[in-house]
Amino acid sequence: MTARRDPVGQRSETVRRANLSAIVRELHARGPLSRSELVARTGLTRSAIRGLIGELTASGLAGEEPAIPLGIPGRPSPLVRPEPERAVVLALEIAVDSLAAALVGLGGSILTTTRVDRPRDHRTLDAVVDDLVGLADRVLVPTRRREAVIGVGVGVAGVVRRTDGLVRMAPNLGWIDIPLGERLAAALGLAVPLEVTNEADLGALAELRRGAARGVDHVIYLSGEVGVGGGIIVDGRPLTSVAGYGGEIGHIPINPAGARCACGSIGCWETEVGATALLRRAGRSTDGGRGAVDAVLHAASAGDPLALAALEETGRWVGVGLAGLVNVFNPRLVVFGGLFEHLYPYIEQPVRAVLDERALRAPAELVDLVPSALGDDAPLLGAAELAFEPLLADPARWLRPRAALLERASA
Amino acid sequence: MTARRDPVGQRSETVRRANLSAIVRELHARGPLSRSELVARTGLTRSAIRGLIGELTASGLAGEEPAIPLGIPGRPSPLVRPEPERAVVLALEIAVDSLAAALVGLGGSILTTTRVDRPRDHRTLDAVVDDLVGLADRVLVPTRRREAVIGVGVGVAGVVRRTDGLVRMAPNLGWIDIPLGERLAAALGLAVPLEVTNEADLGALAELRRGAARGVDHVIYLSGEVGVGGGIIVDGRPLTSVAGYGGEIGHIPINPAGARCACGSIGCWETEVGATALLRRAGRSTDGGRGAVDAVLHAASAGDPLALAALEETGRWVGVGLAGLVNVFNPRLVVFGGLFEHLYPYIEQPVRAVLDERALRAPAELVDLVPSALGDDAPLLGAAELAFEPLLADPARWLRPRAALLERASA
């Protein structure tokens, strides 16, 4: 329902920008592609591709190299590759038990990455911001990389206001209305946009772009540790909502006779499927974090009946909640991330069994279950994708020499 | 991420079609508009609007009349109005206790409508198709209206495969894998497209276009009778899913200790909030349909404590399920349709109280609750909107004289 304004001149500049965006998205998502592949994937003409690639190589965002002849007739098509060091993003993650940073180049190359464990009681905003700035300094070397940063993406295990990165609530960090975006932007001192988003939403984005959900339009990404979150992909795009608070699938009330949830409600899904419920069922202390969960998995692999029963019961509750989500979203794929990737070998069967019993047959027939392909780094990689989005949406703004392009645009 | 193909000629025909679509959508949604209003709403130039309106009036889809001068300076802008009888759609609805048909003209004028009660045991496909054809014959007079039909939209209380209108499951009709779309299209004998969709999805569409959700981008439409369904609007559009089976919010498992559901699962939301649960709580026979629910409402209005308690308890369960949906979708608005519109005065307070207790504060702060504006006809009106969609998306295909237009397009 887009009405486009005359005059034609303005329109063709819009089309040029959209076409540049299509090319850069392809290169970013897939890595080096021949000109012929770009023609096929974008639907643009060969001459249009040639001109746009010229602009990208002149600006340093892409490079060209002769293709390796494949023994098929005709001249081999030159290979266009994204230049990872010309435009990089800083990705940061605040998980419940750890902090992480990565520097990611155009095309998705991970240039550096680092993760440090942090105890749960060390979670004031000041401490977290200090730690993240330290991690950022560590990955932002050499200096040319700092200068190439075009954006910062931050994932946090909480409910985040999209407009300014205010963390409305992160019960497992003990945060309520914490101005993370503002404080972190000031402390990092990089003159580039910074965006904060829920980490499960970012995990979903990463799996969609580079992981288990690549090319799939309707996806539920389930993740969590103590808290349980989700990222929903609808029609190939992250589910949008009024303020960015959507996707909190861990807080669907599922058991009126259940436990008090960290959010204040009762019997939310996360009270039955989060790490705490698993540890309780396995007869272990619920304070142990990931290490304690690993011990349950280790015991299960050695045949410990209590650990196996705890995993089975957890899997059945995962299935109950997923049945509802499958009925609501009719997805093609459910990706098990975070904690659930680790549990997957043990819970897959009970989840499938409960889905068969509890989901409507029509949507249940169409859904596949898979573990995350990106593992625990999915949210961090999703934060990088978030930070790349402005460049992917309108690469023309990053082209050099800009003066000449602006002149041409207004001609 | 649209890459547009050269040459320019093809592109400008695409733009013309998109602009015609923008104008026809405005006229269909809002009724008569002055040319100035169309300029403001579509962003098109005055001269572009003049040319496109010329095409629409020549084809009979729109008419123009002098505007009433409003006492403001300048020449009054002519008023453009959609012509309701030039393009009409047939809307049909299969509810659990009734069947309905309507003939709706461009601009949303309801030309004729009719609804008949049907007992629940009179529900074979043959009987329903015969009845619907009878209703259609009744609304398709005079003959010129039959000739003006451009599409048929059908709403049914069930899970429907989008591609061919196969009803995968309609537990409250006792239907499994019933080829409704195919059989109805053959029996009606109208040479136009026919689409079948879940009736709650259609209710949501109607409320979005012409009812309580007009102009709202993120909406949950809750409806039902015995069964409970939902229509979800995300970013201004109906939620899409792999096969059209999404939106089955009545089948989120909410109470592991609850009743067996018609879908085969246990403790689905509809077992706690549908008409049967209300009647059971009010100590009445659960076979009575809408009449029995009306009796409970009548008793409640007379102060009957059992009826009031049954409504209060039902409202609390509505709130529990909605808390989960608010957390998942972060919507701006929840519209109470069908049964819930009738219950609304009694359940509003308990629903709000439970949302305050159970939903996350961040999304709960942003959501409003309202009763349906279109009442029991919302799904029928949504079926009409569904049938109009091809015309709204590309009105150029309906313009006369077509030969001349095709000539121009290929020039």
Chai-1 contact restraints between the chains, C-beta under 6 A:
chainA,res_idxA,chainB,res_idxB,connection_type,confidence,min_distance_angstrom,max_distance_angstrom,comment,restraint_id
A,M1,B,A22,contact,1.0,0.0,6.0,A-B,restraint_1
A,M1,B,R25,contact,1.0,0.0,6.0,A-B,restraint_2
A,A3,B,N19,contact,1.0,0.0,6.0,A-B,restraint_3
A,A3,B,A22,contact,1.0,0.0,6.0,A-B,restraint_4
A,A3,B,T42,contact,1.0,0.0,6.0,A-B,restraint_5
A,A3,B,G43,contact,1.0,0.0,6.0,A-B,restraint_6
A,A3,B,L44,contact,1.0,0.0,6.0,A-B,restraint_7
A,R4,B,V15,contact,1.0,0.0,6.0,A-B,restraint_8
A,R5,B,G43,contact,1.0,0.0,6.0,A-B,restraint_9
A,D6,B,T45,contact,1.0,0.0,6.0,A-B,restraint_10
A,V15,B,R4,contact,1.0,0.0,6.0,A-B,restraint_11
A,N19,B,A3,contact,1.0,0.0,6.0,A-B,restraint_12
A,A22,B,M1,contact,1.0,0.0,6.0,A-B,restraint_13
A,A22,B,A3,contact,1.0,0.0,6.0,A-B,restraint_14
A,R25,B,M1,contact,1.0,0.0,6.0,A-B,restraint_15
A,T42,B,A3,contact,1.0,0.0,6.0,A-B,restraint_16
A,G43,B,A3,contact,1.0,0.0,6.0,A-B,restraint_17
A,G43,B,R5,contact,1.0,0.0,6.0,A-B,restraint_18
A,L44,B,A3,contact,1.0,0.0,6.0,A-B,restraint_19
A,T45,B,D6,contact,1.0,0.0,6.0,A-B,restraint_20
A,V159,B,A362,contact,1.0,0.0,6.0,A-B,restraint_21
A,R168,B,A362,contact,1.0,0.0,6.0,A-B,restraint_22
A,H218,B,S241,contact,1.0,0.0,6.0,A-B,restraint_23
A,H218,B,V242,contact,1.0,0.0,6.0,A-B,restraint_24
A,D235,B,T240,contact,1.0,0.0,6.0,A-B,restraint_25
A,T240,B,D235,contact,1.0,0.0,6.0,A-B,restraint_26
A,S241,B,H218,contact,1.0,0.0,6.0,A-B,restraint_27
A,S241,B,N330,contact,1.0,0.0,6.0,A-B,restraint_28
A,V242,B,H218,contact,1.0,0.0,6.0,A-B,restraint_29
A,V242,B,N330,contact,1.0,0.0,6.0,A-B,restraint_30
A,V242,B,R332,contact,1.0,0.0,6.0,A-B,restraint_31
A,V242,B,L366,contact,1.0,0.0,6.0,A-B,restraint_32
A,Y245,B,N330,contact,1.0,0.0,6.0,A-B,restraint_33
A,Y245,B,A362,contact,1.0,0.0,6.0,A-B,restraint_34
A,Y245,B,P363,contact,1.0,0.0,6.0,A-B,restraint_35
A,G246,B,F329,contact,1.0,0.0,6.0,A-B,restraint_36
A,G246,B,N330,contact,1.0,0.0,6.0,A-B,restraint_37
A,E248,B,N327,contact,1.0,0.0,6.0,A-B,restraint_38
A,I249,B,V328,contact,1.0,0.0,6.0,A-B,restraint_39
A,H251,B,N327,contact,1.0,0.0,6.0,A-B,restraint_40
A,H251,B,L360,contact,1.0,0.0,6.0,A-B,restraint_41
A,I252,B,G324,contact,1.0,0.0,6.0,A-B,restraint_42
A,P253,B,V320,contact,1.0,0.0,6.0,A-B,restraint_43
A,P253,B,A323,contact,1.0,0.0,6.0,A-B,restraint_44
A,P253,B,G324,contact,1.0,0.0,6.0,A-B,restraint_45
A,P253,B,R358,contact,1.0,0.0,6.0,A-B,restraint_46
A,N255,B,P256,contact,1.0,0.0,6.0,A-B,restraint_47
A,P256,B,N255,contact,1.0,0.0,6.0,A-B,restraint_48
A,C263,B,L360,contact,1.0,0.0,6.0,A-B,restraint_49
A,S265,B,R358,contact,1.0,0.0,6.0,A-B,restraint_50
A,V320,B,P253,contact,1.0,0.0,6.0,A-B,restraint_51
A,A323,B,P253,contact,1.0,0.0,6.0,A-B,restraint_52
A,G324,B,I252,contact,1.0,0.0,6.0,A-B,restraint_53
A,G324,B,P253,contact,1.0,0.0,6.0,A-B,restraint_54
A,N327,B,E248,contact,1.0,0.0,6.0,A-B,restraint_55
A,N327,B,H251,contact,1.0,0.0,6.0,A-B,restraint_56
A,V328,B,I249,contact,1.0,0.0,6.0,A-B,restraint_57
A,F329,B,S241,contact,1.0,0.0,6.0,A-B,restraint_58
A,F329,B,G246,contact,1.0,0.0,6.0,A-B,restraint_59
A,N330,B,S241,contact,1.0,0.0,6.0,A-B,restraint_60
A,N330,B,V242,contact,1.0,0.0,6.0,A-B,restraint_61
A,N330,B,Y245,contact,1.0,0.0,6.0,A-B,restraint_62
A,N330,B,G246,contact,1.0,0.0,6.0,A-B,restraint_63
A,R332,B,V242,contact,1.0,0.0,6.0,A-B,restraint_64
A,R358,B,P253,contact,1.0,0.0,6.0,A-B,restraint_65
A,R358,B,S265,contact,1.0,0.0,6.0,A-B,restraint_66
A,L360,B,H251,contact,1.0,0.0,6.0,A-B,restraint_67
A,L360,B,C263,contact,1.0,0.0,6.0,A-B,restraint_68
A,A362,B,V159,contact,1.0,0.0,6.0,A-B,restraint_69
A,A362,B,R168,contact,1.0,0.0,6.0,A-B,restraint_70
A,A362,B,Y245,contact,1.0,0.0,6.0,A-B,restraint_71
A,P363,B,Y245,contact,1.0,0.0,6.0,A-B,restraint_72
A,L366,B,V242,contact,1.0,0.0,6.0,A-B,restraint_73
